[in-house]
Amino acid sequence: MAKRSAREAQARPTSAVVKPLFGASWHPLDTPERHDEGREQGYLRKVRPQSDNQRTLMEAIENHNLALALGPAGTGKTYLAVTAAVNALEAGSVGRIVLTRPAVEAGESLGFLPGDMHEKLAPYLRPLYDALNERLGGKRVRQLMTEGAIEIAPVAYMRGRTLNNAFIVIDEAQNCTYGQIKMLLTRLGWHSTMVLTGDPDQSDLLEGLSGFSDIARRLEALPNVAVVRLTDRDIVRHPLVAEMLTVL
């Protein structure tokens, strides 16, 4: 009888509270947070240029309404452009950030992707989300996107728009045709800044279709447009990236 009572006591549920391992608000896309004045660690980290050309690019973005950054992979083109956009938004210089890139596959066909429009485009726009998450943290990015302060969209959705009071970043511009880039350039509105980034040597379009190099050459003659050309010496990824690009 005593043994049965002991077993029943062990089987009764206890009043202990089981706490989530990572906390109730944890999300796998969130970056590590440091609760210093309510800001995330990713935001507090300062971004400094690692080369003279990167410094030139940051100054060009700050002093021009239109800037083009051409250079090989790993030179920080997209990251510096997104950083400038975040700084402008946080400083109140612009009311929103618009990030866009062409939905072009890198040499292989993915077929028909399931889901709604956002789910279909997510794989193509992922690099822009990554850059934003590093600068602001996933939680802050989702909040700003819900409020409409950050918009990420493919190039095809830009036609017919006038982007006023905005910081526009056009990434992977080497995968845009001459007509597409011309259309994007004419979206620039009042009190706005536009930055185009791309590597002319890594176009996924058929030969001769990319218009980025031609556009950059034509705009380079305009005094109010900044065209910055980065080289393999500006690569900030693994040193092997720079070595490989010199022979590939």
Contacts in CASP RR format, 6 or more apart in sequence:
PFRMAT RR
TARGET T0000
AUTHOR 0000-0000-0000
METHOD contacts of the structure
MODEL  1
MAKRSAREAQARPTSAVVKPLFGASWHPLDTPERHDEGREQGYLRKVRPQ
SDNQRTLMEAIENHNLALALGPAGTGKTYLAVTAAVNALEAGSVGRIVLT
RPAVEAGESLGFLPGDMHEKLAPYLRPLYDALNERLGGKRVRQLMTEGAI
EIAPVAYMRGRTLNNAFIVIDEAQNCTYGQIKMLLTRLGWHSTMVLTGDP
DQSDLLEGLSGFSDIARRLEALPNVAVVRLTDRDIVRHPLVAEMLTVL
20 26 0 8 1.000
25 139 0 8 1.000
27 138 0 8 1.000
27 139 0 8 1.000
29 133 0 8 1.000
29 138 0 8 1.000
30 137 0 8 1.000
30 138 0 8 1.000
30 139 0 8 1.000
31 40 0 8 1.000
31 41 0 8 1.000
31 42 0 8 1.000
31 133 0 8 1.000
31 134 0 8 1.000
31 137 0 8 1.000
31 138 0 8 1.000
32 41 0 8 1.000
33 40 0 8 1.000
33 41 0 8 1.000
33 139 0 8 1.000
34 40 0 8 1.000
34 41 0 8 1.000
34 44 0 8 1.000
36 44 0 8 1.000
40 136 0 8 1.000
40 137 0 8 1.000
40 139 0 8 1.000
40 140 0 8 1.000
42 134 0 8 1.000
42 135 0 8 1.000
42 136 0 8 1.000
42 137 0 8 1.000
43 86 0 8 1.000
43 135 0 8 1.000
43 136 0 8 1.000
43 137 0 8 1.000
43 140 0 8 1.000
47 79 0 8 1.000
47 80 0 8 1.000
47 83 0 8 1.000
47 135 0 8 1.000
49 55 0 8 1.000
49 57 0 8 1.000
49 58 0 8 1.000
49 80 0 8 1.000
50 234 0 8 1.000
50 236 0 8 1.000
51 230 0 8 1.000
51 233 0 8 1.000
51 234 0 8 1.000
51 236 0 8 1.000
53 75 0 8 1.000
53 228 0 8 1.000
53 229 0 8 1.000
53 230 0 8 1.000
53 231 0 8 1.000
53 233 0 8 1.000
53 234 0 8 1.000
54 75 0 8 1.000
54 76 0 8 1.000
54 80 0 8 1.000
54 230 0 8 1.000
54 234 0 8 1.000
54 236 0 8 1.000
56 228 0 8 1.000
57 67 0 8 1.000
57 69 0 8 1.000
57 77 0 8 1.000
57 80 0 8 1.000
57 228 0 8 1.000
57 230 0 8 1.000
58 80 0 8 1.000
58 84 0 8 1.000
60 67 0 8 1.000
60 226 0 8 1.000
60 228 0 8 1.000
61 67 0 8 1.000
61 80 0 8 1.000
61 81 0 8 1.000
61 84 0 8 1.000
61 193 0 8 1.000
61 195 0 8 1.000
61 226 0 8 1.000
62 84 0 8 1.000
63 226 0 8 1.000
64 193 0 8 1.000
64 224 0 8 1.000
64 225 0 8 1.000
64 226 0 8 1.000
65 188 0 8 1.000
65 192 0 8 1.000
65 193 0 8 1.000
65 194 0 8 1.000
65 224 0 8 1.000
66 185 0 8 1.000
66 188 0 8 1.000
66 193 0 8 1.000
66 194 0 8 1.000
66 195 0 8 1.000
66 219 0 8 1.000
66 224 0 8 1.000
66 225 0 8 1.000
66 226 0 8 1.000
67 193 0 8 1.000
67 194 0 8 1.000
67 195 0 8 1.000
67 196 0 8 1.000
67 225 0 8 1.000
67 226 0 8 1.000
67 227 0 8 1.000
67 228 0 8 1.000
68 173 0 8 1.000
68 195 0 8 1.000
68 196 0 8 1.000
68 197 0 8 1.000
68 215 0 8 1.000
68 216 0 8 1.000
68 219 0 8 1.000
68 225 0 8 1.000
68 226 0 8 1.000
68 227 0 8 1.000
68 228 0 8 1.000
69 77 0 8 1.000
69 80 0 8 1.000
69 81 0 8 1.000
69 195 0 8 1.000
69 196 0 8 1.000
69 197 0 8 1.000
69 198 0 8 1.000
69 228 0 8 1.000
69 230 0 8 1.000
70 77 0 8 1.000
70 197 0 8 1.000
70 198 0 8 1.000
70 199 0 8 1.000
70 200 0 8 1.000
70 212 0 8 1.000
70 213 0 8 1.000
70 216 0 8 1.000
70 227 0 8 1.000
70 228 0 8 1.000
70 229 0 8 1.000
70 230 0 8 1.000
71 77 0 8 1.000
71 198 0 8 1.000
71 199 0 8 1.000
71 200 0 8 1.000
71 229 0 8 1.000
71 230 0 8 1.000
71 231 0 8 1.000
71 234 0 8 1.000
72 199 0 8 1.000
72 201 0 8 1.000
72 202 0 8 1.000
72 230 0 8 1.000
72 231 0 8 1.000
72 232 0 8 1.000
72 235 0 8 1.000
72 245 0 8 1.000
73 199 0 8 1.000
73 202 0 8 1.000
73 235 0 8 1.000
73 237 0 8 1.000
73 241 0 8 1.000
73 245 0 8 1.000
74 235 0 8 1.000
74 236 0 8 1.000
74 237 0 8 1.000
74 241 0 8 1.000
75 230 0 8 1.000
75 231 0 8 1.000
75 234 0 8 1.000
75 235 0 8 1.000
75 236 0 8 1.000
76 230 0 8 1.000
76 234 0 8 1.000
76 236 0 8 1.000
77 197 0 8 1.000
77 198 0 8 1.000
77 199 0 8 1.000
77 230 0 8 1.000
78 127 0 8 1.000
78 128 0 8 1.000
78 131 0 8 1.000
78 169 0 8 1.000
78 171 0 8 1.000
78 197 0 8 1.000
79 131 0 8 1.000
79 134 0 8 1.000
81 169 0 8 1.000
81 171 0 8 1.000
81 195 0 8 1.000
81 197 0 8 1.000
82 99 0 8 1.000
82 128 0 8 1.000
82 131 0 8 1.000
82 132 0 8 1.000
82 135 0 8 1.000
82 169 0 8 1.000
83 135 0 8 1.000
84 167 0 8 1.000
84 193 0 8 1.000
84 195 0 8 1.000
85 94 0 8 1.000
85 97 0 8 1.000
85 99 0 8 1.000
85 167 0 8 1.000
85 169 0 8 1.000
85 195 0 8 1.000
86 97 0 8 1.000
86 132 0 8 1.000
86 135 0 8 1.000
86 136 0 8 1.000
88 94 0 8 1.000
88 97 0 8 1.000
88 167 0 8 1.000
88 193 0 8 1.000
89 95 0 8 1.000
89 96 0 8 1.000
89 97 0 8 1.000
89 144 0 8 1.000
89 149 0 8 1.000
89 150 0 8 1.000
89 167 0 8 1.000
93 167 0 8 1.000
94 165 0 8 1.000
94 166 0 8 1.000
94 167 0 8 1.000
94 191 0 8 1.000
94 192 0 8 1.000
94 193 0 8 1.000
95 149 0 8 1.000
95 165 0 8 1.000
95 166 0 8 1.000
96 148 0 8 1.000
96 149 0 8 1.000
96 150 0 8 1.000
96 151 0 8 1.000
96 165 0 8 1.000
96 166 0 8 1.000
96 167 0 8 1.000
97 144 0 8 1.000
97 149 0 8 1.000
97 150 0 8 1.000
97 151 0 8 1.000
97 166 0 8 1.000
97 167 0 8 1.000
97 168 0 8 1.000
97 169 0 8 1.000
98 151 0 8 1.000
98 153 0 8 1.000
98 163 0 8 1.000
98 166 0 8 1.000
98 167 0 8 1.000
98 168 0 8 1.000
98 169 0 8 1.000
99 125 0 8 1.000
99 128 0 8 1.000
99 132 0 8 1.000
99 150 0 8 1.000
99 151 0 8 1.000
99 152 0 8 1.000
99 153 0 8 1.000
99 168 0 8 1.000
99 169 0 8 1.000
99 171 0 8 1.000
100 152 0 8 1.000
100 153 0 8 1.000
100 154 0 8 1.000
100 155 0 8 1.000
100 157 0 8 1.000
100 158 0 8 1.000
100 168 0 8 1.000
100 169 0 8 1.000
100 170 0 8 1.000
100 171 0 8 1.000
100 184 0 8 1.000
101 124 0 8 1.000
101 125 0 8 1.000
101 127 0 8 1.000
101 128 0 8 1.000
101 154 0 8 1.000
101 155 0 8 1.000
101 170 0 8 1.000
101 171 0 8 1.000
101 172 0 8 1.000
101 175 0 8 1.000
102 124 0 8 1.000
102 154 0 8 1.000
102 155 0 8 1.000
102 172 0 8 1.000
102 175 0 8 1.000
102 176 0 8 1.000
102 180 0 8 1.000
103 121 0 8 1.000
103 124 0 8 1.000
103 125 0 8 1.000
103 154 0 8 1.000
103 155 0 8 1.000
103 156 0 8 1.000
104 124 0 8 1.000
104 172 0 8 1.000
104 175 0 8 1.000
104 204 0 8 1.000
104 205 0 8 1.000
105 204 0 8 1.000
106 204 0 8 1.000
107 204 0 8 1.000
110 123 0 8 1.000
113 119 0 8 1.000
113 120 0 8 1.000
113 123 0 8 1.000
114 120 0 8 1.000
121 153 0 8 1.000
121 154 0 8 1.000
122 129 0 8 1.000
124 154 0 8 1.000
125 152 0 8 1.000
125 154 0 8 1.000
127 171 0 8 1.000
128 152 0 8 1.000
128 169 0 8 1.000
128 171 0 8 1.000
129 141 0 8 1.000
129 152 0 8 1.000
132 138 0 8 1.000
132 141 0 8 1.000
132 150 0 8 1.000
133 141 0 8 1.000
136 144 0 8 1.000
141 150 0 8 1.000
144 150 0 8 1.000
145 151 0 8 1.000
145 152 0 8 1.000
155 170 0 8 1.000
155 176 0 8 1.000
155 180 0 8 1.000
155 184 0 8 1.000
158 183 0 8 1.000
158 184 0 8 1.000
158 187 0 8 1.000
159 183 0 8 1.000
160 187 0 8 1.000
161 187 0 8 1.000
162 187 0 8 1.000
162 189 0 8 1.000
163 187 0 8 1.000
163 188 0 8 1.000
163 189 0 8 1.000
163 192 0 8 1.000
163 194 0 8 1.000
164 189 0 8 1.000
164 190 0 8 1.000
164 191 0 8 1.000
164 192 0 8 1.000
165 190 0 8 1.000
165 191 0 8 1.000
165 192 0 8 1.000
166 189 0 8 1.000
166 192 0 8 1.000
166 193 0 8 1.000
167 192 0 8 1.000
167 193 0 8 1.000
167 194 0 8 1.000
167 195 0 8 1.000
168 187 0 8 1.000
168 188 0 8 1.000
168 192 0 8 1.000
168 193 0 8 1.000
168 194 0 8 1.000
168 195 0 8 1.000
169 194 0 8 1.000
169 195 0 8 1.000
169 197 0 8 1.000
170 176 0 8 1.000
170 181 0 8 1.000
170 184 0 8 1.000
170 194 0 8 1.000
170 195 0 8 1.000
170 196 0 8 1.000
170 197 0 8 1.000
171 197 0 8 1.000
171 198 0 8 1.000
172 197 0 8 1.000
172 198 0 8 1.000
173 181 0 8 1.000
173 196 0 8 1.000
173 197 0 8 1.000
173 198 0 8 1.000
173 212 0 8 1.000
174 198 0 8 1.000
174 199 0 8 1.000
174 200 0 8 1.000
174 201 0 8 1.000
174 202 0 8 1.000
174 203 0 8 1.000
174 205 0 8 1.000
174 210 0 8 1.000
174 211 0 8 1.000
174 212 0 8 1.000
174 213 0 8 1.000
175 203 0 8 1.000
175 204 0 8 1.000
175 205 0 8 1.000
175 210 0 8 1.000
176 184 0 8 1.000
176 210 0 8 1.000
176 211 0 8 1.000
176 212 0 8 1.000
177 205 0 8 1.000
177 209 0 8 1.000
177 210 0 8 1.000
177 211 0 8 1.000
178 211 0 8 1.000
178 214 0 8 1.000
178 215 0 8 1.000
179 211 0 8 1.000
181 196 0 8 1.000
181 211 0 8 1.000
181 212 0 8 1.000
181 215 0 8 1.000
182 215 0 8 1.000
184 194 0 8 1.000
184 196 0 8 1.000
185 194 0 8 1.000
185 215 0 8 1.000
187 194 0 8 1.000
188 194 0 8 1.000
196 212 0 8 1.000
198 212 0 8 1.000
200 210 0 8 1.000
200 212 0 8 1.000
200 213 0 8 1.000
203 209 0 8 1.000
203 210 0 8 1.000
203 212 0 8 1.000
216 227 0 8 1.000
219 225 0 8 1.000
219 227 0 8 1.000
220 227 0 8 1.000
232 242 0 8 1.000
232 245 0 8 1.000
232 246 0 8 1.000
233 242 0 8 1.000
235 241 0 8 1.000
235 242 0 8 1.000
235 245 0 8 1.000
END
